Amino acid sequence: MSVRTRITTAIPLIGGFLAALYLAPTGVWIGLTGLVLLLAAREWAGMAGLGRPHAFLYAGLLSLASLGVAVAAPDRVEPYYPALAFWLLAPILLARGVAIRSRAMHLLLGAIVLIPTHLAMVKLRGESPDLLLVVVGIVIIADSAAYFSGRRFGRHKLAPAISPGKTWEGAIGAGLAVTLYGLVVHFATPDTCGLACLPRVLAAFWVLFVLSVLGDLFESALKRQAGIKDSGNLLPGHGGILDRIDSLSAVLPIATLLWIWLK
């Protein structure tokens, strides 16, 4: 797909996201993000090998469960801990090339990954739309910087067996961009603690940056296992919903926990 197609798709997506983020009532926001969860879970079930009816059933059950928690108990932290445990384990699984052969395990992982992602979008937006935008910005900046620095300087493959297009040079460029972004956000935010807590803030940004890479690589590994290039075709030039939220699925739940722990 051409860059023009990607941009043509991205502009309304970004505009719609920003409009919903700052203008939508809480109930509408919960419903819209629940719809994203539904579509992502449908793609996840497809990668697990479920047929269309069962995939929609799986996606519907996950969405109903997450919507129930988001409405009834949005401040509960327990759903984020399985996600934390999985993302701590993910680097080992990726390094060893562990394939998820069990369909039941594949579907269970979908719940562990996707439900906390939805809940985090509700929780962080409830804390502050600006906070959620800052976290999403980490992923956008990391992805963009990795693309451009990888194209310009990329020589050494980051994970050739999983995603041959990614390079260490791209990752380093992305890390530097996220560091600069963290500095700008920290010093541009009113009433921050200044230099005293800057190391803690940058550490949080770096952790989330590493998670954004892990989320991307893990979804790439699932697609390779399923023998597909994209998780879907809903977004021209971008693939499916999972292709757009793969990094966010790792970043958002852990960002929520960091916010709870550090604030």
C-alpha positions as a Markdown table, in Angstrom:
| # | Residue | x | y | z |
|---|---|---|---|---|
| 1 | Met | 0.0 | 0.0 | 0.0 |
| 2 | Ser | 1.2 | 3.5 | -0.8 |
| 3 | Val | 2.1 | 6.1 | 1.8 |
| 4 | Arg | -0.8 | 8.2 | 0.5 |
| 5 | Thr | -3.3 | 5.4 | 1.3 |
| 6 | Arg | -1.9 | 5.1 | 4.8 |
| 7 | Ile | -2.2 | 8.9 | 5.4 |
| 8 | Thr | -5.7 | 9.0 | 3.9 |
| 9 | Thr | -6.8 | 6.4 | 6.4 |
| 10 | Ala | -4.9 | 7.8 | 9.3 |
| 11 | Ile | -6.2 | 11.4 | 9.2 |
| 12 | Pro | -9.9 | 10.5 | 9.9 |
| 13 | Leu | -8.8 | 8.0 | 12.5 |
| 14 | Ile | -6.7 | 10.6 | 14.3 |
| 15 | Gly | -9.4 | 13.2 | 14.1 |
| 16 | Gly | -12.1 | 10.8 | 15.3 |
| 17 | Phe | -9.9 | 9.7 | 18.2 |
| 18 | Leu | -9.2 | 13.2 | 19.3 |
| 19 | Ala | -12.8 | 14.3 | 19.0 |
| 20 | Ala | -14.0 | 11.3 | 21.0 |
| 21 | Leu | -11.2 | 11.7 | 23.6 |
| 22 | Tyr | -12.1 | 15.3 | 24.4 |
| 23 | Leu | -15.8 | 15.6 | 23.5 |
| 24 | Ala | -17.5 | 12.2 | 24.0 |
| 25 | Pro | -19.4 | 11.6 | 27.3 |
| 26 | Thr | -18.0 | 8.8 | 29.4 |
| 27 | Gly | -20.6 | 6.3 | 28.3 |
| 28 | Val | -20.0 | 7.0 | 24.7 |
| 29 | Trp | -16.3 | 6.7 | 25.2 |
| 30 | Ile | -16.7 | 3.3 | 26.9 |
| 31 | Gly | -18.9 | 2.1 | 24.1 |
| 32 | Leu | -16.6 | 3.3 | 21.3 |
| 33 | Thr | -13.5 | 1.7 | 22.9 |
| 34 | Gly | -15.6 | -1.4 | 23.5 |
| 35 | Leu | -16.3 | -1.5 | 19.8 |
| 36 | Val | -12.5 | -1.4 | 19.1 |
| 37 | Leu | -12.1 | -4.3 | 21.5 |
| 38 | Leu | -14.8 | -6.2 | 19.7 |
| 39 | Leu | -13.2 | -5.8 | 16.3 |
| 40 | Ala | -9.7 | -6.6 | 17.7 |
| 41 | Ala | -10.9 | -9.7 | 19.5 |
| 42 | Arg | -12.6 | -10.8 | 16.3 |
| 43 | Glu | -9.2 | -10.6 | 14.5 |
| 44 | Trp | -7.5 | -12.3 | 17.4 |
| 45 | Ala | -9.9 | -15.2 | 17.2 |
| 46 | Gly | -9.3 | -15.5 | 13.5 |
| 47 | Met | -5.6 | -15.8 | 14.0 |
| 48 | Ala | -6.4 | -18.5 | 16.6 |
| 49 | Gly | -8.2 | -20.4 | 13.8 |
| 50 | Leu | -11.8 | -19.9 | 14.8 |
| 51 | Gly | -14.4 | -19.6 | 12.0 |
| 52 | Arg | -16.5 | -16.5 | 11.6 |
| 53 | Pro | -19.5 | -17.4 | 13.9 |
| 54 | His | -17.3 | -18.6 | 16.7 |
| 55 | Ala | -14.9 | -15.7 | 16.3 |
| 56 | Phe | -17.8 | -13.2 | 16.7 |
| 57 | Leu | -19.0 | -15.2 | 19.7 |
| 58 | Tyr | -15.6 | -15.0 | 21.3 |
| 59 | Ala | -15.3 | -11.3 | 20.6 |
| 60 | Gly | -18.8 | -10.6 | 21.9 |
| 61 | Leu | -18.1 | -12.4 | 25.2 |
| 62 | Leu | -14.8 | -10.5 | 25.7 |
| 63 | Ser | -16.5 | -7.2 | 24.9 |
| 64 | Leu | -19.4 | -7.8 | 27.3 |
| 65 | Ala | -17.0 | -8.9 | 30.1 |
| 66 | Ser | -14.8 | -5.8 | 29.6 |
| 67 | Leu | -17.8 | -3.4 | 29.3 |
| 68 | Gly | -19.2 | -4.8 | 32.5 |
| 69 | Val | -16.0 | -4.1 | 34.4 |
| 70 | Ala | -15.6 | -0.7 | 32.8 |
| 71 | Val | -19.1 | 0.4 | 33.9 |
| 72 | Ala | -19.3 | -1.3 | 37.3 |
| 73 | Ala | -15.8 | -1.2 | 38.6 |
| 74 | Pro | -13.5 | 1.0 | 36.4 |
| 75 | Asp | -11.0 | 1.5 | 39.3 |
| 76 | Arg | -10.3 | -2.1 | 39.9 |
| 77 | Val | -6.6 | -2.9 | 39.3 |
| 78 | Glu | -6.8 | -6.7 | 39.4 |
| 79 | Pro | -7.4 | -7.1 | 35.6 |
| 80 | Tyr | -4.0 | -5.4 | 34.9 |
| 81 | Tyr | -1.9 | -7.9 | 36.8 |
| 82 | Pro | -2.3 | -10.9 | 34.4 |
| 83 | Ala | -1.3 | -8.5 | 31.6 |
| 84 | Leu | 1.7 | -7.4 | 33.6 |
| 85 | Ala | 2.8 | -11.0 | 34.1 |
| 86 | Phe | 2.4 | -11.8 | 30.5 |
| 87 | Trp | 4.4 | -8.8 | 29.2 |
| 88 | Leu | 7.2 | -9.6 | 31.6 |
| 89 | Leu | 7.2 | -13.2 | 30.2 |
| 90 | Ala | 6.8 | -12.1 | 26.5 |
| 91 | Pro | 10.6 | -11.3 | 25.9 |
| 92 | Ile | 11.5 | -14.9 | 26.9 |
| 93 | Leu | 8.8 | -16.3 | 24.7 |
| 94 | Leu | 9.9 | -14.2 | 21.7 |
| 95 | Ala | 13.6 | -14.9 | 22.2 |
| 96 | Arg | 13.0 | -18.7 | 22.3 |
| 97 | Gly | 10.6 | -18.6 | 19.4 |
| 98 | Val | 7.8 | -20.3 | 21.5 |
| 99 | Ala | 4.8 | -20.8 | 19.3 |
| 100 | Ile | 1.3 | -20.8 | 20.8 |
| 101 | Arg | -0.1 | -24.0 | 19.4 |
| 102 | Ser | -3.0 | -24.5 | 21.8 |
| 103 | Arg | -6.1 | -22.7 | 20.6 |
| 104 | Ala | -7.4 | -22.5 | 24.1 |
| 105 | Met | -4.2 | -20.8 | 25.3 |
| 106 | His | -4.3 | -18.5 | 22.3 |
| 107 | Leu | -7.8 | -17.4 | 23.2 |
| 108 | Leu | -7.0 | -17.0 | 26.8 |
| 109 | Leu | -4.1 | -14.7 | 25.9 |
| 110 | Gly | -6.5 | -12.7 | 23.9 |
| 111 | Ala | -8.5 | -12.0 | 27.0 |
| 112 | Ile | -5.4 | -11.3 | 29.1 |
| 113 | Val | -4.1 | -8.8 | 26.5 |
| 114 | Leu | -7.2 | -7.1 | 25.1 |
| 115 | Ile | -9.5 | -6.7 | 28.1 |
| 116 | Pro | -7.0 | -4.7 | 30.1 |
| 117 | Thr | -6.3 | -2.6 | 27.0 |
| 118 | His | -9.9 | -1.5 | 26.9 |
| 119 | Leu | -10.1 | -1.0 | 30.6 |
| 120 | Ala | -6.9 | 1.1 | 30.5 |
| 121 | Met | -8.4 | 3.4 | 27.8 |
| 122 | Val | -11.4 | 4.0 | 30.1 |
| 123 | Lys | -9.3 | 4.4 | 33.3 |
| 124 | Leu | -6.6 | 6.8 | 31.9 |
| 125 | Arg | -9.2 | 8.9 | 30.1 |
| 126 | Gly | -11.2 | 9.1 | 33.3 |
| 127 | Glu | -8.1 | 10.4 | 35.0 |
| 128 | Ser | -7.4 | 12.9 | 32.3 |
| 129 | Pro | -7.8 | 12.9 | 28.5 |
| 130 | Asp | -4.4 | 14.6 | 28.3 |
| 131 | Leu | -2.8 | 11.7 | 30.2 |
| 132 | Leu | -4.2 | 9.1 | 27.8 |
| 133 | Leu | -3.0 | 11.3 | 24.9 |
| 134 | Val | 0.5 | 11.4 | 26.3 |
| 135 | Val | 0.6 | 7.6 | 26.6 |
| 136 | Val | -0.7 | 7.1 | 23.1 |
| 137 | Gly | 1.9 | 9.7 | 22.0 |
| 138 | Ile | 4.7 | 7.4 | 23.2 |
| 139 | Val | 3.6 | 4.7 | 20.8 |
| 140 | Ile | 3.1 | 7.1 | 17.9 |
| 141 | Ile | 6.5 | 8.8 | 18.3 |
| 142 | Ala | 8.3 | 5.5 | 18.8 |
| 143 | Asp | 6.7 | 4.0 | 15.7 |
| 144 | Ser | 7.4 | 7.0 | 13.6 |
| 145 | Ala | 10.9 | 7.5 | 14.7 |
| 146 | Ala | 11.7 | 3.8 | 14.3 |
| 147 | Tyr | 10.4 | 3.9 | 10.8 |
| 148 | Phe | 12.4 | 6.9 | 9.7 |
| 149 | Ser | 15.7 | 6.2 | 11.6 |
| 150 | Gly | 15.4 | 2.5 | 10.4 |
| 151 | Arg | 15.1 | 3.6 | 6.8 |
| 152 | Arg | 18.0 | 6.0 | 7.1 |
| 153 | Phe | 20.4 | 4.1 | 9.3 |
| 154 | Gly | 19.1 | 0.5 | 9.6 |
| 155 | Arg | 21.7 | -2.2 | 9.2 |
| 156 | His | 21.3 | -4.7 | 12.0 |
| 157 | Lys | 18.1 | -6.7 | 12.3 |
| 158 | Leu | 16.3 | -6.5 | 15.6 |
| 159 | Ala | 14.3 | -9.7 | 15.3 |
| 160 | Pro | 14.8 | -11.2 | 11.8 |
| 161 | Ala | 12.8 | -14.3 | 12.5 |
| 162 | Ile | 9.8 | -12.3 | 13.6 |
| 163 | Ser | 9.8 | -9.0 | 11.8 |
| 164 | Pro | 12.6 | -8.6 | 9.3 |
| 165 | Gly | 12.0 | -5.0 | 8.7 |
| 166 | Lys | 12.8 | -3.8 | 12.2 |
| 167 | Thr | 16.4 | -2.8 | 13.0 |
| 168 | Trp | 18.4 | -2.0 | 16.1 |
| 169 | Glu | 19.2 | 1.4 | 14.6 |
| 170 | Gly | 15.4 | 2.1 | 14.2 |
| 171 | Ala | 14.9 | 1.0 | 17.9 |
| 172 | Ile | 17.7 | 3.3 | 19.1 |
| 173 | Gly | 16.3 | 6.2 | 17.1 |
| 174 | Ala | 12.9 | 5.5 | 18.6 |
| 175 | Gly | 14.3 | 5.4 | 22.1 |
| 176 | Leu | 16.0 | 8.8 | 21.6 |
| 177 | Ala | 12.8 | 10.3 | 20.3 |
| 178 | Val | 10.8 | 9.0 | 23.2 |
| 179 | Thr | 13.4 | 10.4 | 25.6 |
| 180 | Leu | 13.1 | 13.8 | 24.0 |
| 181 | Tyr | 9.3 | 13.5 | 24.1 |
| 182 | Gly | 9.4 | 12.6 | 27.8 |
| 183 | Leu | 11.6 | 15.7 | 28.6 |
| 184 | Val | 9.2 | 18.0 | 26.7 |
| 185 | Val | 6.1 | 16.5 | 28.4 |
| 186 | His | 7.7 | 16.7 | 31.8 |
| 187 | Phe | 8.9 | 20.3 | 31.6 |
| 188 | Ala | 5.8 | 21.5 | 29.7 |
| 189 | Thr | 3.4 | 20.1 | 32.3 |
| 190 | Pro | 2.4 | 22.6 | 35.0 |
| 191 | Asp | 3.1 | 21.8 | 38.7 |
| 192 | Thr | 5.5 | 19.0 | 38.0 |
| 193 | Cys | 8.2 | 18.0 | 40.5 |
| 194 | Gly | 11.0 | 19.4 | 38.3 |
| 195 | Leu | 14.4 | 17.8 | 38.2 |
| 196 | Ala | 13.7 | 15.9 | 41.4 |
| 197 | Cys | 11.6 | 13.2 | 39.8 |
| 198 | Leu | 12.8 | 13.5 | 36.2 |
| 199 | Pro | 14.7 | 10.1 | 36.4 |
| 200 | Arg | 11.5 | 8.4 | 37.6 |
| 201 | Val | 9.5 | 10.0 | 34.7 |
| 202 | Leu | 12.0 | 9.1 | 32.1 |
| 203 | Ala | 12.3 | 5.5 | 33.5 |
| 204 | Ala | 8.5 | 5.2 | 33.0 |
| 205 | Phe | 8.7 | 6.5 | 29.4 |
| 206 | Trp | 11.5 | 4.0 | 28.7 |
| 207 | Val | 9.6 | 1.1 | 30.1 |
| 208 | Leu | 6.6 | 2.0 | 28.0 |
| 209 | Phe | 8.8 | 2.4 | 24.9 |
| 210 | Val | 10.2 | -1.1 | 25.4 |
| 211 | Leu | 6.7 | -2.4 | 25.9 |
| 212 | Ser | 5.6 | -0.8 | 22.6 |
| 213 | Val | 8.3 | -2.7 | 20.8 |
| 214 | Leu | 7.3 | -6.0 | 22.5 |
| 215 | Gly | 3.6 | -5.5 | 21.6 |
| 216 | Asp | 4.5 | -5.0 | 18.0 |
| 217 | Leu | 6.8 | -8.0 | 17.9 |
| 218 | Phe | 4.4 | -10.3 | 19.7 |
| 219 | Glu | 1.6 | -9.5 | 17.2 |
| 220 | Ser | 4.0 | -10.0 | 14.4 |
| 221 | Ala | 4.9 | -13.4 | 15.8 |
| 222 | Leu | 1.2 | -14.3 | 16.0 |
| 223 | Lys | 0.7 | -13.3 | 12.4 |
| 224 | Arg | 3.7 | -15.4 | 11.3 |
| 225 | Gln | 2.3 | -18.3 | 13.1 |
| 226 | Ala | -1.1 | -17.8 | 11.4 |
| 227 | Gly | 0.6 | -17.4 | 8.0 |
| 228 | Ile | -0.9 | -13.9 | 7.4 |
| 229 | Lys | 0.6 | -10.5 | 6.7 |
| 230 | Asp | -2.1 | -8.4 | 8.4 |
| 231 | Ser | -4.6 | -9.2 | 11.1 |
| 232 | Gly | -7.4 | -7.9 | 8.9 |
| 233 | Asn | -8.2 | -5.5 | 6.1 |
| 234 | Leu | -10.6 | -3.0 | 7.8 |
| 235 | Leu | -8.1 | -0.1 | 7.6 |
| 236 | Pro | -6.7 | 0.5 | 4.1 |
| 237 | Gly | -3.0 | 0.8 | 4.1 |
| 238 | His | -2.8 | -0.3 | 7.8 |
| 239 | Gly | -4.3 | -3.7 | 7.9 |
| 240 | Gly | -6.6 | -4.6 | 10.8 |
| 241 | Ile | -7.4 | -3.1 | 14.2 |
| 242 | Leu | -4.8 | -5.3 | 15.9 |
| 243 | Asp | -2.2 | -4.0 | 13.5 |
| 244 | Arg | -2.9 | -0.5 | 14.9 |
| 245 | Ile | -3.2 | -1.3 | 18.6 |
| 246 | Asp | -0.6 | -4.0 | 18.9 |
| 247 | Ser | 1.9 | -1.7 | 20.7 |
| 248 | Leu | -0.9 | 0.0 | 22.7 |
| 249 | Ser | -2.1 | -3.4 | 24.0 |
| 250 | Ala | 1.2 | -3.7 | 25.8 |
| 251 | Val | 1.7 | -0.1 | 26.8 |
| 252 | Leu | -1.8 | 1.0 | 28.0 |
| 253 | Pro | -2.3 | -1.6 | 30.8 |
| 254 | Ile | 1.2 | -1.1 | 32.2 |
| 255 | Ala | 0.9 | 2.6 | 31.9 |
| 256 | Thr | -2.2 | 2.4 | 34.0 |
| 257 | Leu | -0.4 | 0.5 | 36.7 |
| 258 | Leu | 2.5 | 2.9 | 36.7 |
| 259 | Trp | 0.1 | 5.8 | 37.0 |
| 260 | Ile | -1.6 | 4.2 | 40.0 |
| 261 | Trp | 1.7 | 3.3 | 41.6 |
| 262 | Leu | 3.6 | 6.6 | 41.0 |
| 263 | Lys | 0.9 | 9.3 | 41.4 |
